[in-house]
Amino acid sequence: MVSLRNYFTITIVMFIIFVLFQSAGVASELLNDYESNPYAGKLEELPGREDVCERAEDGMEQGRERILYIGSGHSSVSGVTQNWAFYKKCDIQRCASPEEYKELEGMGSGQPLDMAVIDSGSIDWETEGVLDALEELAAAGTNLVFAGLPEESIIEKNRELQKLLGISSIEEKETKAEGIHLYKGFLLGGEAVYFTEDEGIGEKKQDMQLVFPWYRLASGTKTYMSGIMKEEVDYMDYPPIIWRNSLESAYVFAINGDYMEDVAGLGLLSAMSAQAKEYEIYPVVNAQNLVMLNFPGLAAENGDEMMRRYSRSSVNVFRDIMWPDIAAVYRKNGLGISAMLSLQLDYEDSNLPEQEMLIYYMKLLNELNGEAGLSGFSRSDTGLGQKLREDDAFMQESLPDYRFTSFYTAGLPEEEILSALDNSILTDVRTVVEDYSGDAQIIGYVSDKVTKQTVLSDGLRYTYREDFRNKCVETALGYCSVWVDAAEVIYPEDNGLETWQDMEKDFSADLFVNWKNFRGFTGTTVSECDNRIRNFLSLDYKAKRVGDKVHVEVGNLGKTAWFILRINRDYEVSIKGGSMKELEDGVYLIETKDEDLEIALKDKERIL
């Protein structure tokens, strides 16, 4: 039997617990400042396009890498190479053919170029002197990158070219691989096997280039990626796709495929540059984004289809089914979350957005330190100007103090984007989110004060090629942006019964597995990412090694800068002027707020 004293004690304890829980809820409500946007501010006070660090083609400075591009100035490889040099703060010069390099300023001065990128498809390999010029470059210590190979018929009849590339023989003029094997230590993120025996998974994910010539490599070569063949072929004999040939004074890198023709080329160049040296240091953005496009929708839409698939309205699909899964995925992974609100998807029906749902989601996003931006997407024929006016009227009535700082362009051409930014609802926008179009310039400026950032990976349909591309961009920039388009859920294009629950299983699994090796980078909202993009584009640096110390001089620092350090020897690494953490074996992320950074690389064998 409980004594009176114990009864009162229990009652008081329960009352205290009740009050604490209630107080926590009240405090959470009071502290949830969802009605304003912390990223809104004066655009003129932010770094802008005029602050971007540009490298002049006719200038070569001590302490900077020197890159030569050989080939057509209008090819996709040219665009990739120029953007890579721009992001890496390299000096770059261009010429149309290998013979022209002799005329470039600086050749013969005793300071060889660090790398020459050769667009094989735009070179006339029948021209006399082409190979001699490339061999002269390599003899001077310039590492060569064949961004794609000459046609197999050209390689077959040119023994000197085979020798330069490290090819001993041609096994097959054309073969079809079962999959692709990316080996550990080349791109950030580690080993990847792009192959499955499950036909259903293969149909959804396999989009790598599987048909290519099969070359046998000579001794002195190293393979970074190869095709996966049938079981009767020993894995050591798999056809190479990316490899390195060692010459006396330089390396020759070869890419057997089209991988240098899109944004993946940024990471391939960064990886090859690192593989050619004892150490490599270069700046990165350090931003990991999860962007929910057209989420949430605040109006009930496509009612018949929603009832057929979910037995509820679209508003309830967003709230009861999608949001709990999205919040769980966010908490389990290290990406920051941003929601590009679609106040309506169809502006021509009679269903209007609901104010209470807007406030509901704004509170939830704020609790997750997320960001609410605005989507420019519309399913109806309503013009963008009319859509934005209706959105503005709704926001003025619902949350008049909230100002959007990010805008999803939904495939709009640049002139329409610039025109849209003059609309009153978008006057505080500092960054726009764009779809990936194949262009290697995935971060930059769309106007003097507004940046752009590109979403690269489809969270609902994540393919092998997208994973490879993501590893490449993480390697080059420490940047990723995964998108999930909620409009595809509310207005599905298939005629079956695929639901969000079906898509979410792949989304959750892909994000957890494929991003676990990138959790050393920072999750950001798109406006936080904007801050880092501005600082990254303005940043300038020089690195010089003296003895066992690397001195990095950082210019236009801003508040913080991040660098990737890759080492290919057994060094003990220490740092002054910043902090660092190991991302994976031999790869470090360095953070600095100091203009002078010193990295000590001490050989462990000498220490012992």
Buried (B, 14 or more C-beta within 10 A) or exposed (E): EEEEEEEEEEEEEEEEEEEEEEEEEEEEEEEEEBBEBEBBBEBEEBBBBEBBBEBEBEEBEEEBBBBBBBBBEEBBBBBBBBBBBBBBBBBBBBBBBBBBBEEBEBBEEEEBBBBBBBBBBBBEBEEEEBBEBBBBBBEBBBBBBBBBBBEBEBBBEBEEBBBBBBBEEBEEEEBEBBBBBBBEBBBBBBEBEBBBEEEEEBEBBBEBBBEBBBBBBBEEBBBBBBBBBEEEBEEEEBBBBBBBBBBEEBBBBBBBBBBBBBBBBBBBBBBBBBBBBEBBBBBBBBBBBBBBBBBBBBBBBBEEEBEEBBEBBBBBBBBEBBBEBBBEBBEEBBBBBBBBBBBBBBBEBEBBBBBEBBBBBBBBBBEBBBBBBBBBBBBEEBEBEEBBBBBBEBBEEBBEEBBBBBBBBBEBEEEBBBEBBEBEBBEBBBBBBBBBEEBBBBBBBBBEBBBBBBBBBBBBBBBBBBBBBBBBBBBBBBBBBBBBBBBBBBBBEEEEEBBBEEBBEBBBEBBEEBBEBBEBBBBBBBBBBBBBBBBBBBBBBBBEBEEEBBBBEBEBBBEBBBBBBBBBEEBEBEBEBBEBEEBBEBBBBBBBEBBEBBBBBBEEEEEE
